[in-house]
Amino acid sequence: MDKPVGASLRAANPADGAEAAVEQSGGSVLVEAGPGGRPALFDVPRAVVTAHRASEVPGALVRLEEARASGLWIAGFAAYELGLALEPKLAPLLGDVPGEGPLLAFGVFDAPRDVPEPTQEPAAVLSAEPLWDRTAYGVRFDQIKAMIARGDLYQVNLTMPMALRFEGSGAALWQALRRFQPVGHAAHLAIGGTEILSCSPELFFRMDAAGRIEVAPMKGTAPRGSETAEDDALRDALSRDEKNRAENIMIVDLMRNDLSRLSRVGSVRVPALCEVERYNTVHQMVSRIEAQLDGHVPLPQLMEALFPCGSITGAPKIAAMQAIHDLERWRRGAYCGAIGWAAPDGSADFSVSIRTLTVTAPGEALMGVGGGIVHDSDCDAEYEEALWKSRFVTGLIPRSA
């Protein structure tokens, strides 16, 4: 059974001829992976550029590129549904995606600054409820398996919404989540009318001023063990698992193809394939792909080629995104989009915004969990894997709750 995602959600309504909104309003973006790999705070924006409709996206991306070219920094987020707007075959689908919020929201800043010491405010997660039960998940799972059997596609990243209740401020909850599971790409944003708490471990892309680019898709998950021997066994089993390796390699091939559209011939390489990283609540299989961009690649062209990250769509990408739209029927928003910054010199760092909450009301938030479905996936195992991934939040629920 599906439970309602939220009574306040409305449908997006693309219209022709609209321009990007440029707001002279406040906002802040705090990222763990700032310039030089250090935490950085972007605040007091000169302007905030947003796009709520597909027709506003081109103008918004051009404005952001112009700001960067003029010596300013940009920082913010792109929602998963921006990927629909960027693909002409998929843009018409935006009209019947339930939900609200911007497709992108970026501030334009003079420069980042050091992150101040956090205040020790109390915060706690009170509940985290999947809005699909096992039966509702299974119906969608079976439809994906039928698509794969017909040869329509090879993999679909199926995600379900979870509703959270919490006490304390969003900033305090984000700090509590960071302490519980430290990751390399955490971020807290309050921009474009949206507050986002991200504890993502996944790099989308990183670029330096010379045009060297790196992506690091995650595909393949296993739980942590309660003792060292069990934990090592779970890690080793994941590293050898043929299904998870095949799933990871499939996305590596997809992202190699995406990068090749922008890169010098022969420069795309894979320095790390199917390595397993440990986090407090899960093991994750990660690969890394590097390339040298073929000259200056402006932001609109970069996003058109790479966004959204293949690790959260499936393969082939357009067919998987069509299936996601048909089956999920909720607006992912910031979840499975991208969060990051870009500098005037061309350097940039963006995460894939998995393990990410969007605050929907005081004390309430929405997030997604899921994973890739392939021909030999097992429904019960995939549903349980999705619930493992929610432990970065559910691990903070007091035992007495």
C-alpha positions in Angstrom: 0.0 0.0 0.0 1.2 3.5 -0.8 0.7 6.2 1.8 0.4 9.9 0.8 3.7 11.7 0.4 2.2 15.0 1.7 -1.1 16.9 1.6 0.6 20.1 0.5 2.2 18.7 -2.6 1.1 20.0 -6.0 1.9 19.1 -9.6 4.6 20.9 -11.5 3.4 22.9 -14.4 5.9 23.6 -17.2 5.2 26.6 -19.4 6.9 28.0 -22.4 8.6 31.4 -22.5 9.5 31.7 -18.8 12.8 33.0 -17.6 14.8 32.0 -14.5 13.9 33.7 -11.3 16.7 35.8 -9.8 15.9 36.7 -6.2 17.8 39.2 -4.1 17.3 37.2 -1.0 19.3 35.3 1.6 20.4 31.8 1.8 23.3 29.6 2.8 25.1 26.5 1.6 27.5 24.6 4.0 29.5 21.8 2.3 32.0 19.4 3.8 33.9 19.1 0.6 34.7 22.7 -0.1 37.7 24.2 -2.0 40.9 22.3 -1.1 38.8 19.6 0.4 37.9 21.6 3.5 34.5 22.5 4.9 33.2 25.8 3.5 30.3 28.1 4.1 28.7 30.1 1.3 26.4 32.8 2.7 25.1 36.3 2.1 24.5 35.7 -1.7 24.4 38.5 -4.1 21.4 36.7 -5.7 19.7 33.4 -5.7 18.9 31.9 -9.1 16.1 29.4 -9.3 14.1 27.5 -11.9 10.7 25.9 -11.1 9.7 25.0 -14.7 11.5 23.3 -17.6 11.3 26.5 -19.6 13.3 28.4 -16.9 16.2 25.9 -16.8 18.3 27.1 -19.8 18.2 30.7 -18.6 19.1 29.8 -15.1 22.1 27.7 -16.2 23.3 30.6 -18.4 22.9 33.1 -15.6 25.0 30.9 -13.3 27.7 30.4 -15.9 27.8 34.1 -16.6 28.2 34.8 -12.8 31.1 32.3 -12.6 32.8 33.8 -15.7 32.6 37.2 -14.1 34.6 36.1 -11.1 31.9 35.0 -8.7 31.2 31.6 -7.0 28.0 29.6 -7.2 26.7 27.0 -4.7 23.4 25.2 -4.3 21.5 22.2 -5.5 19.9 20.6 -8.5 16.8 18.4 -7.9 16.6 15.0 -9.5 13.8 16.3 -11.7 16.2 18.7 -13.4 17.2 15.6 -15.4 13.7 15.4 -16.9 13.9 19.1 -17.9 17.3 18.6 -19.5 16.2 15.8 -21.8 13.7 16.7 -24.5 12.2 13.2 -24.5 11.5 13.4 -20.8 10.6 17.1 -20.2 6.8 16.5 -20.9 6.8 14.2 -17.9 7.3 17.1 -15.5 3.6 18.1 -15.8 2.4 15.0 -13.9 5.1 14.6 -11.2 3.5 15.2 -7.9 5.4 17.6 -5.7 6.8 21.0 -5.4 10.0 22.9 -5.0 12.6 24.2 -7.5 14.4 22.2 -10.1 17.5 24.1 -9.2 18.5 26.8 -6.7 21.9 28.3 -6.6 23.3 31.3 -4.8 25.8 33.7 -6.4 28.6 34.5 -3.9 31.7 36.6 -3.6 33.6 33.8 -2.0 33.2 31.0 0.6 34.4 31.4 4.1 35.5 29.1 7.0 32.7 27.2 8.8 32.0 28.5 12.3 32.0 26.2 15.2 28.5 24.5 15.4 26.3 25.2 18.4 25.4 22.2 20.5 21.7 22.3 20.1 19.6 19.2 21.0 17.9 17.3 18.2 16.4 13.8 17.8 14.6 11.7 15.2 11.2 10.6 16.6 10.1 8.4 13.8 10.9 7.3 10.2 8.1 5.6 8.3 8.4 4.1 4.8 5.5 5.3 2.7 5.4 2.0 0.7 4.9 -1.3 2.5 6.5 -4.5 1.2 3.5 -5.2 -1.0 3.6 -1.8 -2.7 7.3 -2.1 -3.3 6.9 -5.7 -4.7 4.4 -4.5 -7.3 6.9 -2.0 -8.7 9.7 -4.5 -8.4 7.8 -7.1 -10.4 7.1 -4.5 -13.2 10.8 -3.7 -13.4 11.7 -7.4 -13.7 9.2 -7.7 -16.5 10.8 -4.7 -18.3 14.2 -6.3 -18.0 12.9 -9.6 -19.3 11.5 -7.9 -22.3 14.8 -6.2 -23.0 13.5 -2.7 -22.4 16.4 -1.9 -20.0 19.0 -3.5 -17.9 18.7 -1.8 -14.5 16.4 0.6 -12.7 17.2 2.4 -9.4 13.9 2.1 -7.6 13.5 4.4 -4.5 10.6 4.8 -2.1 9.8 7.8 0.1 10.1 7.9 3.9 8.4 10.4 6.2 10.4 11.6 9.2 9.4 13.4 12.4 12.1 15.1 14.5 12.6 17.6 17.3 15.0 20.5 17.2 16.1 22.6 14.3 17.1 21.3 10.9 20.7 22.5 11.5 20.9 20.7 14.8 19.5 17.5 13.3 22.1 17.7 10.5 24.9 18.0 13.1 23.6 15.0 14.9 23.5 13.0 11.7 27.1 14.0 10.9 28.2 12.9 14.3 26.4 9.5 13.9 27.8 8.7 10.4 30.7 10.9 9.2 30.9 11.1 5.4 32.9 13.1 2.9 30.1 15.0 1.1 27.7 16.1 3.8 25.9 19.5 3.3 23.3 21.7 4.9 21.4 24.1 2.6 18.8 26.7 3.2 18.3 28.3 -0.2 15.5 28.9 -2.7 12.9 28.3 0.0 14.2 24.8 0.6 16.1 23.3 3.6 18.2 20.2 2.9 20.1 18.0 5.3 22.5 15.8 3.3 24.8 13.1 4.6 25.9 11.8 1.2 29.0 9.6 0.9 28.9 9.8 -2.9 30.9 12.0 -5.2 29.1 13.1 -8.4 31.9 14.9 -10.0 35.0 16.9 -9.0 36.9 19.2 -11.4 40.1 21.2 -11.1 41.0 24.4 -12.9 42.9 22.4 -15.6 39.8 20.5 -16.6 40.6 17.2 -15.0 37.3 15.6 -13.9 36.6 12.6 -11.6 33.3 10.8 -10.9 32.8 8.0 -8.3 29.6 6.1 -8.6 28.4 3.9 -5.7 26.5 0.7 -6.5 26.4 -2.3 -4.2 25.5 -2.2 -0.5 25.9 -4.6 2.5 25.2 -4.1 6.2 27.8 -3.7 8.9 28.5 -6.6 11.2 28.2 -6.5 15.0 31.7 -7.9 15.5 35.0 -7.5 13.6 35.1 -11.0 12.1 31.4 -10.7 10.9 32.0 -7.2 9.6 35.1 -8.3 7.6 33.2 -11.3 6.2 30.3 -9.0 5.0 32.8 -6.6 3.4 34.7 -9.5 1.6 31.4 -11.1 0.5 30.3 -7.8 -1.1 33.6 -7.3 -2.9 33.3 -10.8 -4.5 29.5 -10.7 -5.1 28.9 -11.2 -8.9 25.6 -9.5 -8.9 26.8 -6.3 -7.2 30.0 -6.2 -9.3 28.0 -6.5 -12.5 25.6 -3.8 -11.3 28.5 -1.5 -10.4 30.3 -2.1 -13.7 27.1 -1.4 -15.7 27.0 2.1 -14.2 30.7 2.6 -14.7 30.2 1.9 -18.4 27.3 4.4 -18.5 29.3 7.1 -16.8 32.4 6.4 -19.0 30.0 7.1 -21.9 28.7 10.3 -20.3 32.2 11.6 -19.7 33.4 10.7 -23.2 30.9 13.3 -24.6 33.0 16.0 -23.0 36.5 14.6 -22.8 39.6 14.4 -25.0 39.7 11.1 -27.0 41.5 8.4 -25.0 41.6 10.3 -21.7 38.8 8.4 -19.9 40.2 5.8 -17.5 39.1 3.8 -14.5 41.7 3.9 -11.7 39.5 2.0 -9.2 36.9 -0.6 -9.9 34.5 -2.2 -7.4 36.3 -1.2 -4.2 34.4 -1.5 -0.9 34.3 1.4 1.5 33.1 1.2 5.1 30.7 3.6 6.7 29.1 3.4 10.2 25.9 1.7 9.0 26.8 0.1 5.6 29.5 -1.1 3.3 29.4 0.5 -0.2 31.0 -0.6 -3.5 32.6 2.3 -5.3 34.4 2.8 -8.6 36.3 5.9 -9.9 36.4 7.2 -13.4 38.7 10.1 -14.5 39.0 12.1 -17.7 40.5 15.3 -19.2 37.8 17.7 -20.5 38.2 18.8 -24.1 38.7 22.5 -23.4 36.4 24.7 -21.4 33.0 23.1 -20.7 30.4 25.5 -19.6 27.9 24.6 -16.9 24.9 24.1 -19.2 26.8 21.6 -21.3 28.3 19.8 -18.3 24.9 19.3 -16.7 23.3 18.2 -20.0 25.9 15.5 -20.4 26.2 14.2 -16.8 23.1 14.9 -14.9 21.6 13.0 -13.2 24.2 10.6 -12.0 23.8 7.2 -13.6 24.1 5.5 -10.2 20.7 6.7 -9.2 18.9 6.2 -12.5 19.9 2.8 -14.0 20.7 1.9 -17.6 20.1 2.9 -20.3 19.6 6.2 -18.5 16.6 7.6 -20.4 14.7 4.4 -20.4 15.4 4.0 -16.6 14.3 7.6 -15.9 11.0 6.9 -17.8 10.5 3.8 -15.7 11.2 5.7 -12.5 8.6 8.3 -13.5 6.0 5.7 -14.3 6.5 3.6 -11.2 7.6 5.8 -8.3 5.0 8.6 -8.6 6.6 10.9 -6.1 8.9 13.9 -6.5 12.4 13.0 -5.4 13.4 16.6 -5.3 16.8 17.2 -3.8 17.2 13.5 -3.0 19.1 11.8 -5.9 20.0 15.2 -7.3 23.3 17.0 -6.8 24.7 19.5 -4.2 27.8 21.5 -4.7 29.8 24.5 -5.8 31.7 25.9 -8.7 34.5 28.5 -8.6 35.5 31.2 -11.1 38.6 29.3 -12.2 36.5 26.3 -13.3 37.1 24.0 -10.3 34.0 22.4 -8.8 32.8 19.7 -6.5 29.3 18.1 -6.5 27.9 15.2 -4.5 25.1 12.8 -5.5 22.5 13.7 -2.8 21.7 10.3 -1.5 21.2 9.9 2.3 19.4 13.3 2.0 16.4 14.8 3.8 14.3 17.7 2.7 12.5 19.6 5.5 8.8 19.8 4.6 7.4 21.5 7.7 8.7 22.3 11.3 9.7 18.9 12.7 8.9 17.0 9.5 11.1 15.8 6.6 11.0 13.6 3.5 13.7 11.3 2.2 14.2 8.5 -0.2 15.8 5.1 0.1 16.3 2.4 -2.6 18.7 0.6 -4.9 19.3 -0.8 -8.3 17.1 -3.6 -9.6 18.7 -6.0 -12.2 17.6 -9.3 -13.7 18.7 -11.5 -10.7 17.6 -9.1 -7.9 15.5 -10.6 -5.1 12.6 -8.5 -3.9 12.9 -9.2 -0.2 16.6 -8.6 -0.3 16.2 -5.3 -2.2 13.5 -4.1 0.2 15.7 -4.9 3.2 18.7 -3.2 1.6 16.6 0.0 1.3 15.8 -0.2 5.0 19.5 -0.7 5.8 20.3 2.6 4.0 17.9 4.4 6.2 19.9 3.6 9.3 21.9 6.8 9.0 18.6 8.3 10.3 16.8 5.5 12.1 20.0 4.9 14.2 19.2 8.2 15.9 15.7 7.2 17.1 15.8 6.7 20.9 15.2 3.1 21.9 12.3 4.2 24.0 10.5 5.9 21.1 
